[in-house]
């Protein structure tokens, strides 16, 4: 009887040790090695305030802090230069040629920025909203894919490149609001459209507007990214376009219905940094 109890005890202890060992191996991050890459993605989930983003929803329009009702017809923006960092300060920047994405709210297939980073546990995510000055001034052969000026320059169909200014539109947000006047200070076409095309990388040979913004996301409050080769870690961000109007430099649509390459675009660009909120991480 004593021998039987002893055997059972040994079996239970072995089971506990096995469980603890498995749990420990799952929780411990692999050694940081820049050649040991694994899949990682950032999901950009576009919203308006506390509501899902929908296009041309005249039945239930959105309302900004100024009390103005509006609908949305377009939202798209460039994300680039993705970096991750561990709690102990190890950092990895995704190779630049693999780190440019055009997020189009009208195309769900573009909502994920999929890259590869070393296996590890990451507590911080950093990326650029826009296209950096270095890439903006490179030759056309270095600007392919979503950065191809020929493809990005079809302005009427949602293009993200100013041919006249030789520069990328970092952030494009359009819609309609009845508060917009029909004169030259509003929309002379009578369509009551607002358009916010925010860009500017600092200029080629002389200083100009620089609206490049760096976004840093703390992943510790809603789930760090545990990147492993056998699965894809995904950081889910909410992108609140209401912050365009209600950010630190709040403004009314009626006062500024159309902002492009102008001094006022700097104020709106500062609002854009408050759009990104970490909701959770899927590991």
C-alpha positions as CSV (number, residue, x, y, z in Angstrom):
1,X,0.0,0.0,0.0
2,X,2.8,2.4,0.9
3,X,4.7,1.5,-2.3
4,X,1.5,2.2,-4.3
5,X,1.0,5.6,-2.6
6,X,4.7,6.4,-3.3
7,X,4.3,5.5,-7.0
8,X,1.2,7.7,-7.3
9,X,3.0,10.6,-5.6
10,X,5.9,10.3,-8.0
11,X,3.5,10.3,-11.0
12,X,1.7,13.4,-9.7
13,X,5.0,15.2,-9.1
14,X,6.2,14.2,-12.6
15,X,3.0,15.5,-14.1
16,X,3.3,18.9,-12.2
17,X,6.9,19.3,-13.3
18,X,6.0,18.5,-16.9
19,X,3.2,21.1,-16.9
20,X,5.4,23.7,-15.3
21,X,8.2,22.9,-17.7
22,X,5.9,23.3,-20.7
23,X,4.5,26.5,-19.4
24,X,8.0,27.9,-18.7
25,X,9.2,27.0,-22.2
26,X,6.1,28.8,-23.7
27,X,6.6,32.0,-21.7
28,X,10.4,32.4,-22.2
29,X,11.3,34.4,-25.3
30,X,14.0,33.0,-27.6
31,X,17.3,34.7,-27.7
32,X,17.2,37.8,-29.8
33,X,18.7,37.0,-33.2
34,X,18.1,39.3,-36.2
35,X,18.5,36.4,-38.6
36,X,15.8,34.4,-36.8
37,X,12.8,36.0,-38.4
38,X,9.1,35.2,-37.8
39,X,5.8,36.6,-39.0
40,X,4.4,39.7,-37.4
41,X,1.5,42.0,-38.4
42,X,-0.1,45.3,-37.4
43,X,-3.9,45.6,-38.1
44,X,-5.3,49.1,-38.7
45,X,-9.0,49.0,-37.8
46,X,-10.5,52.3,-38.9
47,X,-13.3,53.8,-36.8
48,X,-15.0,57.1,-36.2
49,X,-15.4,57.9,-32.5
50,X,-17.1,54.9,-31.0
51,X,-18.6,53.7,-34.3
52,X,-17.4,51.6,-37.2
53,X,-16.3,53.5,-40.2
54,X,-18.9,53.3,-43.1
55,X,-19.0,55.3,-46.3
56,X,-21.6,57.8,-47.4
57,X,-23.9,56.9,-44.5
58,X,-26.4,59.7,-44.9
59,X,-29.0,58.0,-42.6
60,X,-26.8,58.2,-39.5
61,X,-24.1,60.7,-40.1
62,X,-21.2,61.3,-37.7
63,X,-21.0,64.4,-35.5
64,X,-17.7,66.1,-34.5
65,X,-17.0,68.1,-31.4
66,X,-18.2,71.3,-33.1
67,X,-21.6,69.7,-33.5
68,X,-21.2,69.3,-37.3
69,X,-22.7,66.3,-39.0
70,X,-20.7,64.7,-41.8
71,X,-20.3,61.5,-43.9
72,X,-17.1,59.9,-45.1
73,X,-16.3,58.9,-48.7
74,X,-12.6,58.2,-48.4
75,X,-9.9,57.4,-45.9
76,X,-6.4,56.1,-46.7
77,X,-2.9,56.7,-45.5
78,X,0.7,55.5,-45.7
79,X,2.4,53.5,-42.9
80,X,6.1,52.9,-43.1
81,X,9.3,52.2,-41.2
82,X,8.0,49.7,-38.7
83,X,10.1,49.0,-35.7
84,X,9.7,46.8,-32.6
85,X,11.5,46.9,-29.2
86,X,11.7,44.5,-26.3
87,X,11.5,45.5,-22.6
88,X,15.3,45.3,-22.2
89,X,15.9,47.7,-25.1
90,X,16.6,45.4,-28.0
91,X,15.2,47.0,-31.2
92,X,14.6,45.8,-34.7
93,X,13.7,47.9,-37.8
94,X,12.0,46.1,-40.6
95,X,14.1,46.3,-43.8
96,X,12.9,49.5,-45.6
97,X,12.0,47.9,-48.9
98,X,9.5,45.7,-47.0
99,X,8.1,48.4,-44.8
100,X,5.8,50.6,-46.9
101,X,2.0,50.1,-46.8
102,X,-1.0,52.0,-48.1
103,X,-4.0,51.4,-45.8
104,X,-7.3,51.9,-47.7
105,X,-10.5,51.8,-45.7
106,X,-12.4,50.8,-48.8
107,X,-10.2,47.7,-49.2
108,X,-10.1,45.3,-46.2
109,X,-7.2,43.4,-47.8
110,X,-4.9,46.4,-47.1
111,X,-5.7,46.7,-43.4
112,X,-2.8,44.5,-42.3
113,X,0.9,45.5,-42.5
114,X,2.6,42.1,-42.6
115,X,6.3,42.0,-42.0
116,X,8.9,39.7,-40.4
117,X,10.8,40.5,-37.2
118,X,13.1,38.4,-34.9
119,X,11.4,36.0,-32.5
120,X,10.9,37.7,-29.2
121,X,8.6,39.5,-26.8
122,X,7.9,43.1,-27.9
123,X,6.6,45.8,-25.6
124,X,6.8,48.8,-28.0
125,X,5.8,49.4,-31.7
126,X,6.9,52.4,-33.7
127,X,6.0,53.4,-37.2
128,X,5.8,56.4,-39.5
129,X,2.6,58.0,-40.7
130,X,3.7,59.0,-44.2
131,X,6.7,58.5,-46.4
132,X,10.1,59.5,-45.0
133,X,12.2,62.1,-46.8
134,X,14.9,59.7,-47.8
135,X,12.6,57.5,-49.8
136,X,10.6,60.5,-51.1
137,X,13.8,61.8,-52.8
138,X,15.1,58.5,-54.2
139,X,14.9,57.6,-57.9
140,X,11.8,56.1,-59.3
141,X,13.4,52.7,-59.5
142,X,13.6,52.7,-55.6
143,X,9.9,53.7,-55.3
144,X,7.9,50.7,-56.4
145,X,4.7,48.9,-55.3
146,X,2.4,51.3,-53.4
147,X,5.1,54.0,-53.7
148,X,5.1,53.9,-57.5
149,X,4.3,57.6,-58.5
150,X,2.5,56.5,-61.7
151,X,0.1,54.3,-59.7
152,X,-0.2,56.6,-56.7
153,X,-0.7,59.7,-58.8
154,X,-4.1,58.8,-60.2
155,X,-5.6,61.6,-58.0
156,X,-9.3,61.3,-59.1
157,X,-9.4,57.6,-58.1
158,X,-7.8,58.1,-54.8
159,X,-4.2,58.8,-55.7
160,X,-1.7,59.5,-53.0
161,X,0.9,61.5,-55.0
162,X,1.0,65.2,-56.0
163,X,2.5,65.3,-59.5
164,X,2.7,69.1,-59.4
165,X,4.6,69.0,-56.1
166,X,6.5,65.7,-56.5
167,X,5.5,64.4,-53.2
168,X,3.3,61.8,-51.5
169,X,0.0,62.5,-49.8
170,X,0.5,60.9,-46.4
171,X,-3.1,61.0,-45.3
172,X,-6.2,61.5,-47.4
173,X,-9.6,62.0,-45.8
174,X,-12.7,63.1,-47.7
175,X,-16.5,63.4,-47.2
176,X,-19.5,65.6,-47.2
177,X,-21.1,68.0,-44.7
178,X,-24.0,70.4,-45.1
179,X,-22.1,73.1,-43.1
180,X,-19.8,73.7,-46.1
181,X,-20.6,76.9,-48.0
182,X,-21.0,76.9,-51.8
183,X,-18.6,79.8,-52.3
184,X,-14.8,79.9,-52.9
185,X,-14.2,79.5,-49.1
186,X,-16.1,76.2,-49.2
187,X,-17.0,74.0,-52.2
188,X,-18.0,76.0,-55.3
189,X,-19.3,72.9,-57.0
190,X,-22.2,72.8,-54.5
191,X,-21.4,69.2,-53.6
192,X,-20.4,70.3,-50.0
193,X,-17.3,68.2,-50.0
194,X,-14.5,68.4,-47.5
195,X,-11.0,67.3,-48.4
196,X,-7.9,66.9,-46.2
197,X,-4.8,65.8,-48.1
198,X,-1.9,66.0,-45.7
199,X,1.7,65.6,-46.9
200,X,5.0,67.4,-47.0
201,X,8.4,65.8,-46.1
202,X,10.5,69.0,-45.6
203,X,11.5,69.8,-49.1
204,X,14.1,68.8,-51.7
205,X,16.6,71.8,-51.7
206,X,14.8,74.3,-49.5
207,X,12.8,73.9,-46.3
208,X,9.1,73.4,-46.7
209,X,6.2,71.9,-44.7
210,X,7.2,68.7,-42.9
211,X,4.2,66.6,-41.8
212,X,6.0,63.3,-41.3
213,X,4.8,61.8,-38.0
214,X,6.3,59.1,-35.8
215,X,3.8,57.0,-33.9
216,X,4.9,55.0,-30.8
217,X,2.5,52.5,-29.3
218,X,3.0,51.0,-25.8
219,X,2.1,47.4,-26.0
220,X,2.3,46.6,-22.3
221,X,-1.2,47.8,-21.4
222,X,-3.2,45.7,-23.9
223,X,-0.9,42.7,-24.6
224,X,2.7,42.5,-25.7
225,X,3.6,40.9,-29.0
226,X,5.0,37.4,-28.5
227,X,6.5,36.7,-31.9
228,X,7.2,33.0,-32.7
229,X,7.8,31.1,-35.9
230,X,4.9,28.7,-35.4
231,X,2.3,31.5,-35.4
232,X,1.7,35.1,-36.4
233,X,1.5,37.7,-33.7
234,X,-0.9,40.5,-34.6
235,X,-1.1,43.9,-32.9
236,X,-4.7,45.3,-33.4
237,X,-4.9,49.1,-33.5
238,X,-8.0,51.2,-33.6
239,X,-7.5,54.2,-35.9
240,X,-10.0,56.9,-34.9
241,X,-10.5,59.4,-37.8
242,X,-12.7,61.6,-35.6
243,X,-9.4,62.8,-34.1
244,X,-8.8,64.7,-37.4
245,X,-11.4,67.2,-36.1
246,X,-11.3,66.5,-32.4
247,X,-7.5,66.2,-31.8
248,X,-5.3,68.6,-29.8
249,X,-5.9,71.2,-32.6
250,X,-9.6,70.9,-32.9
251,X,-11.4,72.7,-35.7
252,X,-14.7,73.0,-37.5
253,X,-15.4,71.7,-41.0
254,X,-17.1,75.0,-41.9
255,X,-14.0,77.0,-41.1
256,X,-11.5,74.6,-42.9
257,X,-13.3,72.5,-45.4
258,X,-10.3,71.9,-47.7
259,X,-6.8,71.6,-46.5
260,X,-3.9,70.5,-48.7
261,X,-0.3,71.7,-49.0
262,X,-0.8,74.8,-46.8
263,X,0.4,76.1,-43.4
264,X,-2.8,74.9,-41.7
265,X,-2.0,71.3,-42.7
266,X,0.6,71.3,-39.9
267,X,-2.2,71.7,-37.3
268,X,-4.1,68.8,-38.7
269,X,-1.0,66.6,-39.0
270,X,-0.5,67.0,-35.2
271,X,-4.0,65.7,-34.7
272,X,-3.2,62.6,-36.7
273,X,-0.8,61.3,-34.0
274,X,-3.7,60.8,-31.6
275,X,-5.7,58.5,-33.9
276,X,-3.9,55.3,-33.1
277,X,-5.0,53.2,-30.1
278,X,-3.8,49.7,-29.1
279,X,-6.9,47.6,-28.5
280,X,-5.3,44.1,-28.1
281,X,-2.7,41.7,-29.4
282,X,-3.4,38.3,-30.8
283,X,-0.5,35.8,-30.2
